[in-house]
């Protein structure tokens, strides 16, 4: 079906397409991630292709419907994933070069990538909001600048939260800086059996925190465990690095009081996927220490730049990151909708 009169493409169910139909589009998206975030999107694209080939990726594709153009070329797509009664908008993306496609390959003339993405997003949000089993929708479109799709999310009744993508170069960083913990604390690297204790710590740290509204997994140890499994076991955010990731304990305790997890997201870029400190232990320098440990660990892997994300409203964390040399290089929006 046409989205609006005069629009020369159809929005079709994404499960009608095999991976090969979206491969050129995903390759274009890989270039955007590399240029904007210094992030290697190829592992994510490979996973998406597998889901497409298995007809397991719910969403929509924008396809040329010009009768004289031959087989329709996919110009954009949007997809979601389901978790119980929650849906997460996984991505929306249109080929940035769509306006330069040459006939007869397409008839998208006059349609900008943003317009295509907006139409796909509207279709996806309407479907999810009218699904009786969906009571909550979350979205964090990391690669899209803040405000890029604000109008569509606002029109659909979403609350939006501005998030910051911050980076620091490791050029000139003192790899041998001395690590000092406050008295009574000890630290070690991540182990496979840390999942349960770490999930309890995360849910404690985010109790009443704005991020627990953005991502409801933070609210419970079970939800936090799912979050950790996505990072540690399923490469949901780069390739997890156990040697970079550390936990801090009170001496003699088996329960962590602070946590830092790191992943490699490209050949020369690392990403801090989680940094949290138990409320009663904040202000004692544990966050600063873990950031230093992360930098030292990543340097051993020939990483030249570290990134992290933080909600803008979390001013104390933003201030810490700034003091440690992180700068805002990109902003994006997190959105939440809950059924009344």
N, C-alpha and C positions, 0 to 999 in steps of 0.2 A: 504494500500500500504506500502511496505517496504521503509524505509527512504534511506538506502544504502544497497548494496549487503552484505549479511552475517549478517545483523541485524535482530534479531529474534522477532521483534515486529512490530505492525501496528500503524500508527497514524490515529485516527478516529475522526470524529466530536463529540465534547463533548456533544452535545444535544441528542446523541443516548443513553446516560447513565442516569440511575436513581441515586439518592443520595446514595443508599446502596452500589453501585459498587465502590464509591470513599470513603466511610466511613473509611476503614482501612488506606487509604493514608492520609486523613485529620487528623486522629489520630496521624500518624507519624509526620505530619507537626506541630501539636499542641506541640509535645515534643520538636521540634527544636525551636519554638518560645519561649517556656518556658525556655529552657536552654540558648539560645543566648541572648534574650532580656528581660527575666523575664516578659513575656507578655502572658496573657491568650488568646489564639487564638480560644477558643471554641465558643464564640459568633459569630465570623466571620465564622467559619466552619458551624455552625448551619444555618446561613443565606445562605451560598453557597449550602448546602444540599436542602434548600427550592427552590432555583433557579433551581437546577438540577432536582428536582422532577417535576417542572413546565416546563421543557425543555426550559428554558430561559437564559441559561448561554452559550454565544458563546465562542468557543475555541476548543482545541484538547486534546485528551487523548492518551497516549501510552499504548498499550494493547498487551499482549502475544498472538502470533499466532501459537504456537506449536500445531499441530493437536492432539497430544497425551496428552496434558496438561489439557484437559477439558475446562470449561468456562474460557475465558481470564481474567486474573487478571490485574487491572489497576496499572501501575507502576509510572505514572507521568501524570501531566495535566498542561495546560496553558489556561488562559481565559482573556477576555477583557470586557470592558464596553464601551458603546457609549454615547456621549453627543453631540448632534447636528452633526457637521462635524468633531468632535474630537473623537478619540478612546484612551482609557487608558488601558495599559497592567496591569491587576489586579494582576496576579501572574503566576509564573512558578515553579513547584516543582516536584521532583522525590523522591521516597522512598530512604532514605540514606542507607537502608539495602538491597537494590536490589541485590547486589552481593552475599548475603548470602541466598537468597531464594533457597529452595530445590526442585529438581524435584519430582514429575511431575507438581508441581504448576506453573512452569514457565520455559522458555527457554531463559532467558535474559543473560546467561553466557557471560561474556566479555564486557558487556555494563555498564559503570559507570553511577551513577546518573547524573553527569555533562553532559555526552554525550546525555543522554535521554532528559535532560532539554534543551540542545542546539538545538536538532532536533525539539522539540516542539516549542521553541521560533522562530526558523527559519520559520516553517510553519505558525505560527501566524503572524509574521511581514510581510511575503510575502502576506498573505491574506489581511491584512489591507492596505498595500501599493498599492495593485492592486484593492482596492475597490474605485469606482469612487466617492462615497460620503464622503470619509475620506480624509481630507486635513491636519490633524495634529495628531500625536501620541505622547503620554506622557507615561513615565514609571518611577516608583520609587519602586524597588523591595527591600523593607526594610530589609527583613531577609537575603538577599544574600550579602556576603561581597563585597566590592568595587573591581572591576576588574573581578568578577566571570563570568560575561557574556559580558564582554567588547568587545570581538572579534566579537560576533554576532551583537551587536548594531552598532559597528563601520562599519562593512561590509554592514549594511543596511542604512548607511548614517546618523546615529544619532549623535547629539552633546551630550556629557556626562559631568556631573557635580558631583564632589565628595561631598557627604554629610556625616555629622558626627552625630553619635548617642552618646549623652553625658549623663552621669548619676552622681548623687551625693547621698551619703548616708545621712540619717537624724540622724544617731547616733551622739549624742553630740550636735545637733543643739539646739540653745536657742529658745524654743518655745514661750517665752515671750519677745523676743526682741522688743524694742520700734519701732513703725512705725512712721516715720516723712516724711511728704510731703512738697515740697517747698511752700512758701507763695502763696496763691491764688488758690490752688488746693484742691479738695476734692475727696473722693473715696467711692465706694459702691460695693456691690456684684451684680452679673449678675441677670437681670430680663428678663422674656420672651419677653417683648416689646423692648428689646435692639437690636434686629436683624438688623433693617434697619440702625440705626446710626452706629453700629459696622461694617457693610458692607461698609459704606462710609469711615470709618476710615481706614480699611484694604486696600482698593484700593488706598487711598491717601498715606499711608505709603509705599506701594510697587511700587509706580510709578517710573519707570526707574531702579528698583531693579533687580538683577539677578534672584531672585526667581519668578518674574513675567514672565520670559522667561521659567522657569521650569514648572510653573503652571499658565496657562493663566487665571484662575479664579480670580487671584489677580488684574487683569488689570481694572476691572470695578466693580461698586457696585453690579450689578446683578450677576456677576460671584462670587464675594465674598460672596454674600448671599447664593448661592448654597453651597459654601465651609462651611459656618457656619451651614447651615441646616444639612449637613452630619455629622458634629461634635456634634451639640447640640441635634438634633431630631432623628437622625438615627444611633447613636452609631458607626459612621464611624471610630472612633479612641478611643475605650474603652467606658466606661460609663461616660457621662458628669457629672461634679460636679459643680452645680451652687454656692455652698457655698465656693468653692475654687476660682472660677472665679470672676475677679474684673475689673472694669472700673475706670479710672481717668478722672475727668472733671475740666475745669476751673470753679472756683466758679461762680455760677449764669448761667452757660452755660448748654445747654441740649446736646451738641455735645461732645463725648468723645475725649480725646487727647492721651490716652494710654489704652491698653487692654491686659489682660492675661486670657487665658482659660485653664482649667485643667480637666483631665479625669482620672478615675481609670482604669488601664489596667490589674491588677491582684489583688489578695487579699492584697498584701503588696507593690504594685508598682503603682505610679502615673506618669502621663505624661503631660507635658505642651504642649498643642496642638497649641497654638498661643500666641505670645508675640510681641507686636508692639507699637511703640511710634511715634507720629506725628513728622515729620522731624524738625520743628522749636522748638520742646520741648525736643530734645535729648540732652544728656549731663547734665541733671539736676537731675539725680538719680532716675528717674521714673522706669526704667527697673529693677534696683537693688531692689527698694522697692517692685515691683510686684513679683519678685522672692522670696523675704522674705515672703510676704503674701502667696504665693503658698506653701512654705515649712510649714508655720504654719497651714494652712488649711489642708494639707495632713496629718500632724502629728495627728490632731484631728480624722482622719479616720483610725488611726493605720497603716498608710503608712510608710514604712521604707526606701524607695528609690524613687527618682524622676528622670525621663529621659526627654530629649527633643531632637529635631533634628535641625540642622543648616547647611546651605551650607558652605563649607570650605572657599569659597572666601569671605564670609561675616566676615572679620577679626575682626571688631569692636564688633560684637555680640559674636564671639568665645572668644575674650579677656574678655568680661564681664562675660561669663559663667565660664571661668577658674577662675577668681577672686572670684566668688561666690562658688567655690568648685566643679564644674562639671569637669569630666574627660571623655576623649574619650574612649569608651569601644567597639565601633563597627563603621565601615564605610560602606557606600553603595553608589550606583550610581543612579542619576536621569538622564533620557535620554529624548531627544526631537527630533522629526523628523517633518519637514513641507514640504508639497508638493511644488515643484518649481512652 
